[in-house]
Amino acid sequence: MVGGFVHGVLNSDNMCITGEAFDFGPYRFLPTYDEDFVAAYFDAQGLYSFGHQPRAFLRNLTRLAETLRLLAPDIPLGPALAEFEATLEQEVTARILARLGLASNGDLDGALVAAAYAFLSESRIGYDRFFFDLHGGVARESRAIAGEAKAHYAGARWAALHELLALYEPASASVASYFDRDGPCTLLIDEIESIWRAIAERDDWSAFDAKIADIRSISV
C-alpha cells in the first residue's frame, strides 16, 4: 500500500498461506494517489482498486480462518482478525515515516500520515515524486519547491502538511545519494509498455537492461 502497488486480481487463490500475494495479473503502480485506481482492465466495479486492497486482504484472511476452523474449531481466530485494521494502520504509519526518512514523533505520527494522504489526494503530485522530494523532511523543502513538481507545493493542504513536517527530525544524519537525482526511479505502466514494445517489435532489450540496472543501483 505504501509503495503504491495495485494488484490486478487480489482474490483468495492469489495469496499464499504466509499472507503474501502472487500472480499479480495486470498490475500497476500508482501514478498519483487515487483510492479508486484499478490495475485490471476487466475490473469495471473497482473490486480490486487500490483503496479496496485492505478489504480484499481481510476477506481472504477470513476465508483462510473459515477453512482452519474446520480442522481446529477452538483456535481463537476471531481476535486475530479483529486486530487487522489496527495492525494495518500501525504498519502503514511506520512505512510512511520510513519513505519520508523521518523519525517517529509519537502521537503526532497519525496526524502526519493523514495530512500526507490529504495533500497527495488534492495536489495530484506524482506518488513516488512526493516521497522522493520530501525524504528527510523540511530540510529538503527548498529542493522540492525548486524542482519539477514545484507547482504542487501550494495551498491549504500543503500548508497543513508543512506545519507537521516541521515538527519532525530526519531518521538519519545523512540522505542517501539516490535522493540527489533529478527524480525518483519509477515503474509506471507507460514505462513498462515502452520497454516491452521495444522487445516485442525489435528484440531490443537495452531499455529493459537500463531499467533493471537503475533499480539495482538504488540504495536508500
N, C-alpha and C positions, 0 to 999 in steps of 0.2 A: 504493500500500500504506500509506504513512504517512498519507495523507488519509483512509483508511478506506473507500475506494471499492471496491464489489464489482460487477464486470461480470457481466451475465446470461449471456452466451454468448461466452466468450473463446476461440473456435476460430480456426483459421488464416485463414479468409476474413473475419474481423473485425479483422484487423490489416493496416496498410499497410506498405510496404517500409521506411519510416523507423522502424518499431517502435512507432508509435502505434496505440492501439486505437480503434475506432469502432463504430457500430451497437450501442449498449450494451444494447439489449433491456430486460428488466425489471430495471434496475439498482437498487442500494440503496447507502446509506452505513451504516456500522456504527453501531448504537445503543450497543452495548458491544463490547468486544474479544472476538471469538469466531472462531477459525480455521475452524470448521465452518459459519459463517453463509453462507447462499446467497441470491442475489437472485432467481433464476428459479424460478417455481412448479413448473416441469416438471423441475427438476434434483434428482430424488429421490436420486441417488447422490452428490451433492455434488461432481460433476466440476469445477464452476467455483466452488467455495466460496472464501471469502476466503483461507484458508490455502493453497489449491491454485493460486492465481493465478500465483505464480512458476514453478511447474512447467508450467503451461499456456503461459506465455510462452516458456520454454525449449523446449518441444515445438514450438511454432510457429516458433521460430528454427531449430530442427533441420530442419524441413520446408523452410524457405527455403534453408538450406545445401545440402540434397539437390538442389534444383532448380538452384541456381547451379553446383553441381559438374558438372552435365551440360554447361554452357556453358564452364566453365573448371576442368577437373579438378585443376589444380595450385594453385589458391588455398588457402592454409592456413586453412581454416575451423575445423578441429578445435581449435586453440589458442584461437581467439576464443570458441567455445562453452564451452571448459573454464574460461574466465575469468568466466563468467556469475555463478556463486554468490558469488565473492569481490567482484565488482563490485556485485552487489545488496546484499550486507552493508555494503559501504562507503557506498553511496548512502543506504541506509535509515538508517544511523547518522548521517550528516550531516544528513538531513532531520528525524530525531527531535530532534536538538540544535536545529535551526532552529525547530521547532514549540515547543520548550521555551524558546526565547530564550536559549540558553546557549552560551558559547564552548567550544571543544574543550579537553579536558584530556588529550589524548594517549591513552595506553594504557588509561585508565580509561573511555573512551567506550563500548567494547563492553560492559563490566560495567554501565554506567548504562542502556544500552538494554535489556539482558537484565532488569535489575531493574524497569524501567518496564513491560515486557511482562508480567512475572510479577505485578506489582501490578494492572495492568489486567485480567488474566485472573481473578485471585482476587477482587478487590473488586467487579467488575461496575459500576464507576463509568461514567458516560456517556463515550464515547470522546472526543468533542470537549470535553466538560466538563473532563476531565483536563488536556488541553493548555492550555485556557483558564485554569484555576485556577493552574497551576504555571508559566505563561510568565514567565520571569525568575528561576526557581529559588526557593530558600528565602526570598528577600526578600519573596515574596508568600504565604508559608505562612500567616500569620495570617488573611489574607483568605480563603484556601481553606478553612481549618478553621472559619471562621465562616460560610461560605457554604452554598448549597443542598445541596452534596454532602458536608458535613462528616462525616457518619456513615461515609463510605467511608475516610476517612483515619485508619485504625487497624489494628492487627495487625502481625504479623511482617514481612509483605511491605512494608508502608508504612514500617516502621522501617528495613528494609534499603535501600529506595529513598531515604529521607530522609537516611540516612548518606552516601550517594553524592552526592546533590544538594548537600549542604553543602560539597562539595569543588569546586564549580563557580562560576564568575563569570558574570554576565549578559553576553550578547553586545553589549548596548547600554547606555549610561548611563541611558537613559530607556525606559519602556514605552509603547507606542502607546496612544492614548486608547480604542481598541477594547476594551482589557482592563479598562477602568473600568466596563464594562457589568455587569449582573447575571448574565449568562450568555452563552455563545457563540452565534453565528449558525449554525444547523444546517439541514440539508435532509433530514430523515429521511422515510421513506415515509408516515407518518401525516400529516405536514405537506403533502407533495405531493398526497396523495389528497384532503385537505381543500380545498386550493387548487383542484384540478381539479373537485371536486364543486360548488363554488360557480359555476364557469364553466359546467359542463355543465348544471346544473339551473336556474340563474338568470341566466346570462350576466353574472355578477358577477366582474369582473377586479380588484377592489380588493385582495384578499389577494395575488394574483399580483404586482400592481404594487408593493405594500408589501414583499414578499419580495425582488424584484429591486432595489428602492431600498436595502434593508438590505444586501444583498450588495455592491452597488456603493459603499456608503459605507465599507466596511471598508478600512482602510489600516494594515498591520502592517509 
